[in-house]
Amino acid sequence: MKTIEDLDVKGRRVLLRADLNVPLDGDVITDDRRITASLPTIRALTERGARVVVCAHLGRPKGKVVPEFSLAPVARRLGELLGTEVRFASDVVGDSARQVAESLGDGEVALLENLRFEPGETSKDDAERGAFAERLASLAELYVGDGFGAVHRKHASVYDVPKRLPHAAGRLVFAEVEVLRKLTENPARPYVVVLGGAKVSDKLGVIENLIPKVDRLLIGGGMAYTFLAAQGHEVGGSLLQADQIDQVRGFIEEAERRGVELVLPVDVLAATHFAADAPYEVVEATAIPADRQGLDIGPKTRELFAQKLADAATVFWNGPMGVFEFDAFSGGTRAVAEALVGSKGFTVVGGGDSAAAVRRLGLPEDGFSHISTGGGASLEYLEGKTLPGLAALDAYAQEG
């Protein structure tokens, strides 16, 4: 992939696809990390005299104008962080967008309204998506792809626009890809992957692709109960995907055949029901009572997982170990996160709920080697899938 240093940007309009999909409480941004992650690329462009037209999505308005998904609050926050005015277009490819884009001077920044207000952005129809991409591309002379959290989507702003403009990868996308390559191409060993989250079905592809590559695989969260069930254990009322048991049993056999150490919980916090204040007891993972459900890994498992991470040279973590949103059931996720903070290895947090947990638990973000901005994109890359946004940046190289 070309980088922004490969483009001659001075005095030229650059359409920058960023990931500004931040959580909002009304019009208040509750976590601006994705905005701050976009700053290095924006500053690198403006300092070289580019006229930066930022485009991004927020939520899932499904091709309609939904006021609560407006990017107006994001434009204000972006301006505050940059220390300069960010002009805001009230539409995506209409009169406001064109007027704002054409009025920019060297080093100035504008933000278009939510891309997903336009049905062409996410359309499955190539012609409809392409027509929208033409209008979007006409706002600029160059394109920079920096929305890593969206590169696994075949959307107009991610996949189709790079075909129409000279382009390069932004600093965030380039950094994310470099990290993922470290995880997939000759990683330092021992290489340990920690997977959690609710459903094993969400991780089938990544487990299948990583088993031949890792030394240890630690499984927690709701998905662990399907693994335990595949070993023949009762899991009570815990989250269970019965239709995945045969596939999981195959993973267990494959790990054993390859000499991969598969580590499952040995104890859990078994609650009476799913609630923040639910009474619970610590039970063996192989003996969960029928009227209980596991909501977090137990103290012995926390110690075990920490031990299995202690000598790791490379760690990838995706998915919480329990219902971390409930304080009583956040200890397992905290234990894994703290083990990574204390590690001397290369530690990567795979975005999504794992990154949210790091922030919610108040752990130092600089305690990890890298926290991804795209959980879904990271997982699909590790599955070995071709990501449309990266393929577009690679395949249609044009001189800037």
C-alpha positions in Angstrom: 0.0 0.0 0.0 1.1 3.5 -0.7 1.3 5.9 2.3 0.2 9.5 2.4 3.8 10.5 2.0 3.6 9.1 -1.5 0.9 11.6 -2.5 1.4 15.2 -3.6 -1.3 16.8 -1.5 -0.4 20.5 -1.4 -3.3 22.6 -2.6 -5.4 19.6 -3.4 -8.6 18.3 -2.0 -8.2 15.0 -0.2 -11.2 12.8 0.6 -10.2 11.1 3.9 -12.3 8.1 4.9 -12.0 8.0 8.7 -13.7 5.9 11.4 -15.5 8.4 13.7 -18.2 6.0 14.8 -18.2 7.1 18.4 -20.8 6.5 21.2 -23.2 9.3 21.9 -25.4 10.2 24.8 -27.7 12.7 23.1 -25.2 14.9 21.4 -22.5 14.3 24.0 -19.6 12.1 22.9 -18.9 9.6 25.7 -15.7 8.2 24.2 -13.7 10.1 21.6 -10.9 7.6 21.1 -11.7 7.0 17.5 -11.6 10.7 16.8 -8.2 11.1 18.5 -7.0 8.0 16.5 -7.7 9.9 13.2 -5.7 13.0 14.2 -2.2 11.9 13.1 -3.4 11.4 9.5 -5.4 14.6 9.4 -2.5 16.7 10.8 0.0 15.0 8.5 -2.2 16.1 5.5 -3.0 19.6 6.7 0.7 20.3 7.6 1.5 19.6 4.0 -1.1 22.0 2.6 -3.9 19.5 1.8 -7.5 20.5 1.8 -9.0 17.7 3.8 -12.6 16.6 3.3 -13.3 13.9 6.0 -16.1 11.4 5.5 -17.3 8.8 8.1 -20.3 6.9 9.3 -22.1 6.9 12.7 -24.4 4.1 13.8 -26.8 2.3 11.4 -29.4 4.8 10.0 -29.9 2.4 7.1 -29.8 4.9 4.2 -32.1 7.4 5.8 -31.5 10.8 7.5 -31.8 10.1 11.2 -31.0 13.2 13.2 -29.7 11.4 16.3 -27.0 9.9 14.0 -25.8 13.3 12.7 -22.0 13.8 12.8 -22.4 17.5 13.9 -21.2 16.7 17.4 -18.2 14.9 15.9 -17.3 17.9 13.8 -17.3 20.1 17.0 -15.1 17.7 18.9 -12.8 17.2 16.0 -12.3 21.0 15.8 -11.6 21.2 19.5 -8.9 18.5 19.2 -7.3 20.0 16.1 -7.5 23.5 17.5 -9.1 24.8 14.4 -12.5 25.2 12.8 -13.9 22.1 11.1 -16.5 23.1 8.6 -19.5 20.8 8.6 -21.6 19.9 5.5 -25.2 19.3 6.2 -25.4 16.6 3.5 -23.1 13.9 2.1 -22.8 14.6 -1.7 -25.3 17.4 -2.1 -25.1 21.2 -2.5 -23.7 21.7 1.1 -21.0 19.1 0.7 -19.9 20.6 -2.7 -19.9 24.2 -1.4 -18.0 23.3 1.8 -15.4 21.2 -0.1 -14.8 23.8 -2.7 -14.5 26.6 -0.2 -11.5 24.9 1.7 -8.1 26.6 1.7 -4.8 24.9 2.1 -4.5 23.2 5.5 -8.2 23.4 6.2 -10.6 20.6 7.2 -14.3 19.8 6.6 -16.5 16.9 7.7 -19.4 15.6 5.6 -22.6 14.4 7.1 -23.1 10.7 7.9 -22.2 8.5 4.9 -24.9 6.0 5.9 -27.6 8.6 5.4 -27.1 7.7 1.7 -28.5 4.3 0.7 -25.7 4.0 -2.0 -23.0 3.8 0.7 -24.0 0.3 2.0 -25.9 -1.0 -1.1 -25.3 -4.6 -2.2 -26.0 -3.4 -5.8 -22.7 -2.6 -7.5 -24.3 0.0 -9.8 -26.1 1.9 -7.0 -23.0 1.8 -4.8 -20.8 2.9 -7.8 -23.1 5.8 -8.6 -22.8 7.1 -5.1 -19.0 6.5 -5.2 -18.8 8.7 -8.3 -20.5 11.6 -6.6 -18.4 11.2 -3.5 -15.2 11.0 -5.4 -16.1 14.1 -7.4 -15.6 16.2 -4.2 -11.9 15.6 -4.2 -8.8 14.9 -6.2 -7.1 12.3 -4.0 -8.3 9.7 -1.5 -6.9 8.5 1.8 -8.3 5.4 3.4 -7.9 5.6 7.2 -11.1 4.1 8.6 -9.7 0.8 9.8 -12.9 -0.1 11.6 -14.7 -0.2 8.2 -12.2 -1.9 5.9 -13.9 -5.2 6.2 -17.0 -3.7 4.6 -17.6 -3.5 0.9 -19.0 0.0 1.1 -18.8 2.8 -1.4 -16.5 5.0 0.6 -14.2 2.1 1.5 -14.1 0.0 -1.6 -15.4 1.9 -4.7 -14.0 5.4 -4.2 -10.3 4.2 -4.3 -10.9 2.9 -7.8 -11.8 6.4 -8.9 -9.0 8.5 -7.3 -5.3 8.3 -6.8 -5.0 7.0 -3.2 -3.0 5.9 -0.2 -3.5 4.4 3.2 -3.6 6.7 6.2 -1.4 6.3 9.2 -4.0 4.5 11.3 -4.7 1.9 8.7 -1.0 1.4 7.9 -0.2 1.0 11.7 -3.1 -1.5 12.2 -2.0 -3.6 9.2 1.6 -3.6 10.4 0.4 -5.0 13.8 -1.7 -7.6 12.2 1.2 -8.8 10.1 3.2 -9.2 13.2 0.5 -11.5 14.5 0.3 -13.6 11.3 3.8 -13.6 9.8 6.5 -15.2 12.1 5.2 -14.0 15.4 7.6 -14.1 18.4 7.0 -17.1 20.6 5.4 -18.3 22.7 2.4 -16.9 20.8 -0.8 -16.9 23.0 -4.3 -15.9 21.8 -7.0 -15.2 24.4 -10.6 -15.3 23.1 -13.8 -14.4 24.9 -17.1 -12.8 24.3 -20.6 -14.2 24.1 -20.7 -16.5 21.1 -18.3 -19.1 19.8 -20.0 -18.7 16.4 -18.5 -15.2 16.2 -15.0 -16.7 16.5 -15.2 -19.9 14.4 -13.2 -18.6 11.5 -10.4 -17.0 13.7 -10.1 -20.2 15.8 -9.8 -22.4 12.8 -7.2 -20.1 11.2 -5.1 -19.6 14.3 -4.9 -23.1 15.7 -2.0 -23.9 13.2 -0.2 -20.7 14.2 -0.4 -20.4 18.0 1.2 -22.1 20.9 -1.6 -21.5 23.4 -5.3 -20.7 23.1 -7.1 -19.4 26.2 -10.9 -19.5 26.0 -13.1 -17.5 28.4 -16.4 -15.6 28.3 -19.7 -17.0 27.2 -18.1 -19.0 24.4 -16.2 -21.1 27.0 -19.4 -23.0 27.9 -19.8 -24.5 24.5 -16.2 -25.7 24.8 -17.0 -27.2 28.2 -20.2 -28.8 26.8 -18.1 -30.3 23.9 -16.0 -32.0 26.5 -19.1 -33.6 28.0 -19.7 -31.3 31.0 -23.0 -29.8 32.2 -23.1 -26.0 32.0 -26.4 -25.3 33.7 -28.1 -22.2 32.4 -24.9 -20.7 31.0 -24.8 -19.4 27.5 -24.6 -22.4 25.2 -24.6 -22.8 21.4 -25.6 -26.4 21.1 -25.4 -26.3 17.3 -21.7 -25.5 17.5 -20.7 -28.4 19.8 -19.5 -30.7 17.0 -17.4 -27.9 15.4 -15.9 -27.1 18.8 -15.2 -30.7 19.5 -13.3 -30.7 16.2 -11.2 -27.7 17.3 -10.3 -29.4 20.6 -9.1 -32.5 18.6 -7.2 -30.4 16.2 -5.5 -28.4 18.9 -4.4 -31.7 20.6 -3.2 -33.1 17.3 -1.1 -30.0 16.7 0.3 -29.8 20.2 -1.5 -26.5 20.8 -2.2 -25.9 24.5 -6.0 -25.3 24.8 -6.8 -23.7 28.2 -10.4 -23.5 29.4 -11.8 -22.2 32.7 -11.4 -24.4 35.7 -13.9 -22.4 37.9 -16.6 -19.8 37.2 -18.8 -17.3 39.0 -22.2 -19.1 38.8 -25.1 -16.7 39.3 -28.8 -17.3 39.9 -29.7 -15.1 37.0 -28.4 -12.5 34.6 -28.2 -9.2 36.6 -25.7 -6.9 38.0 -26.7 -7.7 41.6 -27.4 -11.4 41.1 -26.2 -13.7 43.9 -23.4 -16.0 42.8 -21.0 -18.6 44.1 -17.7 -19.9 42.8 -18.0 -23.4 41.4 -15.9 -25.8 39.4 -16.3 -25.2 35.7 -17.1 -28.9 35.3 -19.9 -28.8 37.9 -22.1 -25.9 37.2 -25.5 -26.4 39.0 -28.5 -26.7 36.7 -30.1 -23.6 38.2 -27.0 -21.4 37.8 -25.3 -19.6 34.9 -21.7 -18.7 34.5 -21.1 -15.0 34.2 -17.3 -14.7 34.7 -14.3 -16.9 35.1 -13.4 -17.7 38.7 -10.3 -16.9 40.8 -8.4 -20.1 40.0 -8.9 -19.5 36.3 -7.8 -15.9 36.6 -4.5 -17.1 38.2 -4.2 -19.9 35.6 -4.7 -17.5 32.7 -2.2 -15.1 34.1 0.4 -17.9 34.4 -0.2 -18.9 30.8 0.4 -15.3 29.7 3.4 -14.7 31.9 6.0 -16.0 29.4 4.2 -15.0 26.2 6.3 -13.1 23.6 3.2 -12.3 21.5 -0.4 -12.0 22.8 -3.7 -11.2 20.9 -6.8 -10.7 23.0 -10.3 -10.4 21.8 -13.4 -10.7 23.9 -14.2 -10.2 27.6 -13.9 -13.1 30.1 -17.3 -12.3 31.6 -20.1 -9.7 31.8 -17.6 -6.9 32.5 -20.4 -4.3 32.3 -21.5 -5.7 35.7 -18.9 -4.8 38.4 -19.4 -8.1 40.2 -18.5 -10.0 37.0 -15.7 -7.9 35.7 -12.8 -9.5 37.6 -11.9 -12.0 35.0 -11.6 -9.5 32.3 -9.6 -7.2 34.6 -7.2 -10.1 35.4 -6.5 -10.8 31.8 -6.0 -7.1 31.0 -3.7 -6.7 33.9 -1.7 -9.7 32.9 -1.2 -8.1 29.5 -0.2 -4.8 31.1 2.4 -6.7 33.1 3.7 -8.6 30.1 7.1 -8.0 28.5 5.8 -9.3 25.2 4.0 -7.7 22.2 0.4 -7.3 23.4 -2.5 -6.5 21.1 -6.1 -5.8 22.2 -8.4 -6.6 19.3 -10.8 -3.7 19.6 -14.5 -4.0 20.2 -15.6 -5.0 23.7 -12.0 -5.7 24.8 -11.0 -2.1 24.1 -14.2 -0.9 25.8 -13.3 -3.0 28.8 -9.8 -1.6 29.1 -11.3 1.9 29.2 -14.2 1.0 31.5 -11.8 -0.7 34.0 -9.5 2.4 34.0 -6.4 0.5 32.8 -3.6 2.4 31.2 -3.9 2.2 27.4 -0.2 2.7 27.0 0.3 -0.5 29.0 -0.5 -2.4 25.8 1.6 -2.5 22.7 -1.5 -1.8 20.5 -5.2 -1.4 21.0 -7.0 -1.8 17.7 -9.8 0.5 16.6 -11.5 -2.2 14.6 -12.5 -5.4 16.3 -14.5 -6.9 13.4 -11.8 -5.9 10.9 -9.0 -7.4 13.1 -10.8 -10.7 13.5 -11.6 -11.0 9.7 -7.9 -10.3 9.0 -6.8 -13.0 11.4 -9.4 -15.4 9.8 -7.4 -15.0 6.6 -10.2 -13.2 4.8 -9.6 -10.5 2.2 -10.7 -7.2 3.5 -12.4 -5.1 0.8 -11.0 -1.8 2.0 -7.4 -3.1 2.1 -7.7 -4.8 -1.2 -8.9 -1.6 -2.8 -6.0 0.4 -1.4 -3.6 -2.3 -2.7 -5.1 -3.1 -6.0 -5.8 0.1 -7.7 -2.6 2.0 -7.2 -2.4 5.2 -9.1 0.1 7.9 -9.2 -0.7 10.9 -7.0 
